[in-house]
Structure formats: C-alpha cells, structure tokens
Amino acid sequence: MDREELEQWVQFRILKRFDVLVDCSCLETSLLKKLAKRLPRTSGENLTYAAWCEQVFGLGLRPRVAINHKEVVGQTRLSSMGLGLASQLRRQQRTLKELQSKLDQSLKERSASLEAPPTPLPAMETRESWGWRNFYAGGWRGLRRLLGKVENVGNAHIFDYQGAINRDYRVELIKLVRSALADAAQVGFGVNATFSGEKVEDVANAARVFYDSPGEMLRYPVGSFVVNEMPTDILHLTDSLHQQASEEVRDEKSSLLVNVYEFGTTAVLDDAAVQHFIRYLQKLFQALAKSADSVPRGVLREKILLGLMLSISAPNCSLELSQADLNWHAWRSPYDDDWSISEEQKFDLDSGSIVDMFIAKLSRQRF
C-alpha cells in the first residue's frame, strides 16, 4: 500500500484500539509500517497523553489529535480525548458477528433440508387399507368412549361399590369385543374364543364358546393367546339380565382360549401387521377380563388405554388418512347422557380427554 493508505490504516487501528483519532502524517514510513503490523501494548491506568505517545510512538513523538489541532498538553488524560467511536465500532462488530452467525445457521439448516430425503406422500388408499382403517376406527370409538367413563371407586365399600358398577363396564366391553370380532371377518380374519372346562358348568362345548366366526370357509391359524381370570358371566350377561338380576350372576372366572384364523379371502398381510392385529385383540380381551367385579379401576384403564394406542399404530394403516377418524366429538354417542357422572368427574379432566389432547398435539407435530 502507498503512504496515504498506510497512514489511514494506522489511523484506523489506533482509533479502534484507543478511541483516539490521531494525525499520522508526521510519522515516518518505517514507524507506520511497524504500527500497521502490530500496535504496542500500553501499561498503566489513566494514562496521560504524553505517556501514551511514548509507549505507542516512541520518545519525542506527539501527533496531533482530531479534537484539537493545536498542540496537546502532555498531562492531558487520554480518556478525555476519546471520541466514542471505538465503542460504536465494537458494537457494530458484535452485531455483524451475530448476523453472520444467524446467516451461517440458516444456510446450514437449509443445506440439511436439501440433503434430507423428501417426505413421502401418503400411499393411495386401497379397498384393503380402507377396511383395516375402518376396523381399527370402530375399536377406537368404543374404547375412547369407555375410557372417559371409568370412574374411581367412591366412598362405599370397594366390593359393594364395584360389584354392580364394574358390571356396567363389562356389558359395554362385551358389545365392543363382539363387534370387533364380527368386523374382523370383513378384513379376512376369524376368531374363536372358548372357555376351558374348569370352573364352567359341565355342559356341551358349544355352551362354553364366547364367540366363533360364522361361515364354513377354510381357516388358516395365524396365532392364539390365553386370557386368564376371565369372568364366565360374559357368556350370558346382557343388558336385560344385568338390569333384572345383576346380583344373581355368579362371580366366577376361568381361562379363555382365543384362536385367530385367516380366511385367505383378502390380500396377504405381512407378519408385522398380523402380529399387531393379534396383540390388539389380546388387549381387548384383557380389558374385558379386568372389568370383572372387584378389580381395581386403574388396571381396567390401563388395558383400555393400551388398546387405544394399538388402534392408531397399526403398520398397515396410514396415520394421515386416519387423522379425521380421531375426532372424538364427531363420534359422541347420543346415549352418553344415560351414564351417571360423578361430581369428581365434572371438575376433573378424565382420561379420555387427556388422550384427545395427546392425539391433537401428535397430529399437529406430525403434519
């Protein structure tokens, strides 16, 4: 750089460091080059102008400053000659660094988004996928409705209080499970649920069958499970029996064997979808078992909640297409008012409402 550029550069460096604008035209070129590479460090607080010039420029050199072109007295405090420009420059530099950092982060995020694979579009719904979505949506409706109605035990004795009220839930679950098993035929699956001989009256095998899918089609076994301590009154408990002679129904339990079959009338499912279907049925039956009399309500809530989670997580169902099916208010039964709601439930957030909030939040995050 030439002499003029060298003077301007040294002048800028001194201004930036010491907040003093000096006239560098009187300095020798060799000194300017030295100062352009590195400014010397100053020592001491509240330096006078003379002391500062001696440390920066050397003995006998006192260049003029911008605020006073006359000769400055050597005992003048350096701080009194400051222009305030250095602090402004530092603030501007900090601002520029912050803006640069934000720009770099934005470019980094944009680069990452461009490198990430595009979000796949929802698959076109087929007849089979619609059938499965409809199957699980039916289970969601019933389980969600029931979850919001399961109340804590009141002040009465636990066995007296739950003896009748749990039976209300059991009647509802019997309807729900039977409906789900009937709907399973629409997606190509059959179910046989039969009690073992123990603790069940010695009657013909047909009388111990809770459900058996109708039809003479070929059946291909795909899985089975056993639900222990299933109340045997599910064989004959109905709304009318419950209303007329609920106390006469004996509190007996036995093991229920559930066999799951595939009819081969629909497209073949992968193992993950089949196993999910079986686990979903298992949770429905477990909820039915936990609706037995004198069983704590928390266990019943747990099984209903697990069934709800399985009903919206099937691998062969698109969550995007099922989103509209999760609108609880559209399913509200006109008979819900027939259920008595305790004072506690009126002023508390029931489990079903919490699930609604979770699903709504999940949907917003996902989509």
Secondary structure in CASP SS format (residue, H / E / C, confidence):
PFRMAT SS
TARGET T0000
AUTHOR 0000-0000-0000
METHOD secondary structure of the structure
MODEL  1
M C 1.00
D C 1.00
R H 1.00
E H 1.00
E H 1.00
L H 1.00
E H 1.00
Q H 1.00
W H 1.00
V H 1.00
Q H 1.00
F H 1.00
R H 1.00
I H 1.00
L H 1.00
K H 1.00
R H 1.00
F H 1.00
D C 1.00
V C 1.00
L C 1.00
V E 1.00
D C 1.00
C H 1.00
S H 1.00
C H 1.00
L C 1.00
E C 1.00
T H 1.00
S H 1.00
L H 1.00
L H 1.00
K H 1.00
K H 1.00
L H 1.00
A H 1.00
K H 1.00
R C 1.00
L C 1.00
P C 1.00
R C 1.00
T C 1.00
S C 1.00
G C 1.00
E C 1.00
N C 1.00
L C 1.00
T E 1.00
Y H 1.00
A H 1.00
A H 1.00
W H 1.00
C H 1.00
E H 1.00
Q H 1.00
V H 1.00
F C 1.00
G C 1.00
L C 1.00
G C 1.00
L C 1.00
R C 1.00
P C 1.00
R C 1.00
V E 1.00
A C 1.00
I C 1.00
N E 1.00
H C 1.00
K C 1.00
E C 1.00
V C 1.00
V C 1.00
G C 1.00
Q C 1.00
T C 1.00
R E 1.00
L H 1.00
S H 1.00
S H 1.00
M H 1.00
G C 1.00
L C 1.00
G C 1.00
L H 1.00
A H 1.00
S H 1.00
Q H 1.00
L H 1.00
R H 1.00
R H 1.00
Q H 1.00
Q H 1.00
R H 1.00
T H 1.00
L H 1.00
K H 1.00
E H 1.00
L H 1.00
Q H 1.00
S H 1.00
K H 1.00
L H 1.00
D H 1.00
Q H 1.00
S H 1.00
L H 1.00
K H 1.00
E H 1.00
R H 1.00
S H 1.00
A H 1.00
S H 1.00
L H 1.00
E H 1.00
A C 1.00
P C 1.00
P C 1.00
T C 1.00
P C 1.00
L C 1.00
P C 1.00
A C 1.00
M C 1.00
E C 1.00
T C 1.00
R H 1.00
E H 1.00
S H 1.00
W H 1.00
G H 1.00
W H 1.00
R H 1.00
N H 1.00
F H 1.00
Y H 1.00
A H 1.00
G H 1.00
G H 1.00
W H 1.00
R H 1.00
G H 1.00
L H 1.00
R H 1.00
R H 1.00
L H 1.00
L H 1.00
G C 1.00
K C 1.00
V C 1.00
E C 1.00
N C 1.00
V C 1.00
G C 1.00
N C 1.00
A C 1.00
H C 1.00
I H 1.00
F H 1.00
D H 1.00
Y H 1.00
Q H 1.00
G H 1.00
A H 1.00
I H 1.00
N H 1.00
R H 1.00
D H 1.00
Y H 1.00
R H 1.00
V H 1.00
E H 1.00
L H 1.00
I H 1.00
K H 1.00
L H 1.00
V H 1.00
R H 1.00
S H 1.00
A H 1.00
L H 1.00
A H 1.00
D H 1.00
A H 1.00
A H 1.00
Q H 1.00
V H 1.00
G C 1.00
F E 1.00
G E 1.00
V E 1.00
N E 1.00
A E 1.00
T E 1.00
F E 1.00
S C 1.00
G C 1.00
E C 1.00
K C 1.00
V C 1.00
E C 1.00
D C 1.00
V C 1.00
A C 1.00
N H 1.00
A H 1.00
A H 1.00
R H 1.00
V E 1.00
F E 1.00
Y E 1.00
D E 1.00
S C 1.00
P C 1.00
G C 1.00
E C 1.00
M C 1.00
L C 1.00
R C 1.00
Y E 1.00
P E 1.00
V E 1.00
G E 1.00
S E 1.00
F E 1.00
V E 1.00
V E 1.00
N E 1.00
E E 1.00
M E 1.00
P E 1.00
T H 1.00
D H 1.00
I H 1.00
L H 1.00
H C 1.00
L C 1.00
T C 1.00
D H 1.00
S H 1.00
L H 1.00
H H 1.00
Q H 1.00
Q H 1.00
A H 1.00
S H 1.00
E H 1.00
E H 1.00
V C 1.00
R C 1.00
D C 1.00
E C 1.00
K E 1.00
S E 1.00
S E 1.00
L E 1.00
L E 1.00
V E 1.00
N E 1.00
V E 1.00
Y E 1.00
E E 1.00
F C 1.00
G C 1.00
T C 1.00
T C 1.00
A C 1.00
V C 1.00
L C 1.00
D C 1.00
D H 1.00
A H 1.00
A H 1.00
V H 1.00
Q H 1.00
H H 1.00
F H 1.00
I H 1.00
R H 1.00
Y H 1.00
L H 1.00
Q H 1.00
K H 1.00
L H 1.00
F H 1.00
Q H 1.00
A H 1.00
L H 1.00
A H 1.00
K C 1.00
S C 1.00
A C 1.00
D C 1.00
S C 1.00
V C 1.00
P C 1.00
R H 1.00
G H 1.00
V H 1.00
L H 1.00
R H 1.00
E H 1.00
K H 1.00
I H 1.00
L H 1.00
L H 1.00
G H 1.00
L H 1.00
M H 1.00
L H 1.00
S H 1.00
I C 1.00
S C 1.00
A C 1.00
P C 1.00
N C 1.00
C C 1.00
S C 1.00
L H 1.00
E H 1.00
L H 1.00
S H 1.00
Q H 1.00
A H 1.00
D H 1.00
L H 1.00
N C 1.00
W H 1.00
H H 1.00
A H 1.00
W C 1.00
R C 1.00
S C 1.00
P C 1.00
Y C 1.00
D H 1.00
D H 1.00
D H 1.00
W C 1.00
S C 1.00
I C 1.00
S C 1.00
E H 1.00
E H 1.00
Q H 1.00
K H 1.00
F C 1.00
D C 1.00
L C 1.00
D C 1.00
S H 1.00
G H 1.00
S H 1.00
I H 1.00
V H 1.00
D H 1.00
M H 1.00
F H 1.00
I H 1.00
A H 1.00
K H 1.00
L H 1.00
S H 1.00
R H 1.00
Q H 1.00
R H 1.00
F C 1.00
END
